[in-house]
Amino acid sequence: MIALTVRQPWAWATMHGKDVENRSQPRKYRGELIIHAGQKFDSDGYAWLWDNRHLLDAEIPTREKFKLGGIIGKVNMVDCVKNSDSPWAQDGFHHWVFESPVELQFFAMPGRQNFFPVPDDKIKVLSGQQ
């Protein structure tokens, strides 16, 4: 399965209502996508989430509760557009459209830039299917 590293708190927000990932490059990939929380934390993003918490379906945790450096969930990447009407979409970016977020048991592992592979057997264990 393919994974994508997303900086916190945006990775957490993807599990709780954020349906668009803003990226500079388009992608043709469609299908399940593992969300990996990066090692770095976006403090300005955290403040933005607090100001826009009405867009989320869960209460925002305190900063120290965010998991860093590992898998936190999966989504279905259904599209890549330049004109999403999602409140998460930023002008000037490609909008990778996500649906059906599922939180997974946290698993610490290194991330990478761009898409990277995660073995399917690891995903089955994290999903409780094994």
C-alpha positions as CSV (number, residue, x, y, z in Angstrom):
1,M,0.0,0.0,0.0
2,I,1.1,3.6,-0.6
3,A,1.7,6.1,2.2
4,L,2.0,9.9,2.4
5,T,3.7,11.8,5.2
6,V,1.7,14.8,6.4
7,R,2.9,17.2,9.1
8,Q,0.9,17.3,12.3
9,P,-1.6,18.6,13.2
10,W,-2.8,18.3,9.5
11,A,-2.4,14.5,9.6
12,W,-4.7,14.3,12.6
13,A,-7.1,16.7,10.9
14,T,-7.2,14.4,7.9
15,M,-8.7,11.7,10.2
16,H,-11.3,14.3,11.6
17,G,-12.8,16.2,8.7
18,K,-10.0,17.6,6.5
19,D,-10.9,16.2,3.1
20,V,-8.3,18.0,1.0
21,E,-4.5,17.9,1.0
22,N,-3.0,21.0,-0.6
23,R,0.1,20.1,-2.7
24,S,2.2,21.8,-5.3
25,Q,2.1,18.8,-7.7
26,P,-0.8,16.8,-9.2
27,R,-1.1,13.1,-8.8
28,K,-2.9,10.5,-10.9
29,Y,-3.0,8.0,-8.0
30,R,-6.4,6.9,-6.8
31,G,-7.2,4.4,-4.0
32,E,-6.3,3.7,-0.4
33,L,-3.6,5.9,1.0
34,I,-1.9,5.5,4.4
35,I,-1.4,8.7,6.3
36,H,1.9,9.0,8.1
37,A,2.4,11.7,10.6
38,G,5.7,13.5,10.1
39,Q,8.2,14.3,12.8
40,K,7.6,18.1,12.7
41,F,4.7,20.0,14.1
42,D,3.1,23.0,12.4
43,S,2.4,25.5,15.3
44,D,0.7,28.0,12.9
45,G,-1.4,25.2,11.6
46,Y,-2.4,24.3,15.1
47,A,-3.6,27.8,15.7
48,W,-5.5,27.8,12.4
49,L,-7.3,24.6,13.4
50,W,-8.4,26.2,16.7
51,D,-9.8,29.1,14.8
52,N,-11.6,26.8,12.4
53,R,-12.5,23.9,14.8
54,H,-16.1,24.0,13.5
55,L,-14.8,22.2,10.4
56,L,-13.7,19.2,12.5
57,D,-15.7,16.2,13.8
58,A,-13.6,15.8,17.0
59,E,-12.1,18.0,19.7
60,I,-8.6,19.1,19.0
61,P,-6.1,17.4,21.4
62,T,-3.5,19.4,23.3
63,R,-0.2,19.7,21.3
64,E,1.6,17.1,23.4
65,K,-1.0,14.4,22.5
66,F,-0.3,14.4,18.8
67,K,1.6,11.3,17.5
68,L,4.7,12.1,15.5
69,G,6.8,9.9,13.2
70,G,4.4,7.1,12.3
71,I,1.3,5.7,10.7
72,I,-2.0,7.1,12.1
73,G,-4.6,6.1,9.6
74,K,-5.8,5.7,6.0
75,V,-8.0,7.5,3.5
76,N,-9.3,6.9,0.0
77,M,-7.8,9.3,-2.5
78,V,-10.6,9.9,-4.9
79,D,-9.5,12.9,-7.0
80,C,-6.9,15.6,-7.7
81,V,-8.3,19.0,-8.8
82,K,-7.4,22.6,-8.8
83,N,-10.8,24.0,-8.0
84,S,-12.1,22.1,-4.9
85,D,-14.9,24.0,-3.0
86,S,-13.8,22.4,0.2
87,P,-13.0,24.9,3.0
88,W,-9.6,23.1,3.4
89,A,-8.6,23.9,-0.2
90,Q,-6.1,26.7,-0.7
91,D,-5.8,28.8,-3.8
92,G,-2.8,28.0,-6.0
93,F,-2.5,24.3,-5.0
94,H,-3.6,21.0,-6.4
95,H,-6.2,19.6,-4.1
96,W,-5.8,15.9,-3.4
97,V,-9.4,14.9,-2.4
98,F,-9.8,12.3,0.4
99,E,-12.8,10.3,1.6
100,S,-13.5,7.6,4.2
101,P,-10.8,8.3,6.8
102,V,-10.0,5.4,9.2
103,E,-7.8,5.7,12.2
104,L,-5.3,2.9,12.6
105,Q,-3.2,1.8,15.6
106,F,-0.2,4.1,15.7
107,F,3.0,2.5,14.4
108,A,6.3,4.5,14.6
109,M,8.3,4.4,11.4
110,P,10.3,6.8,9.2
111,G,8.4,8.7,6.5
112,R,9.6,10.0,3.2
113,Q,8.9,12.8,0.8
114,N,6.3,11.9,-1.9
115,F,4.5,8.6,-1.9
116,F,6.2,5.6,-0.4
117,P,5.3,1.9,0.1
118,V,4.2,0.3,3.3
119,P,3.9,-3.6,3.2
120,D,0.4,-4.9,3.0
121,D,1.0,-7.3,5.9
122,K,1.9,-4.4,8.2
123,I,-1.4,-2.6,7.3
124,K,-3.4,-5.8,8.1
125,V,-1.8,-5.9,11.5
126,L,-2.5,-2.2,12.1
127,S,-6.1,-2.7,10.9
128,G,-6.7,-5.6,13.3
129,Q,-7.2,-8.0,10.4
130,Q,-4.5,-10.5,11.5
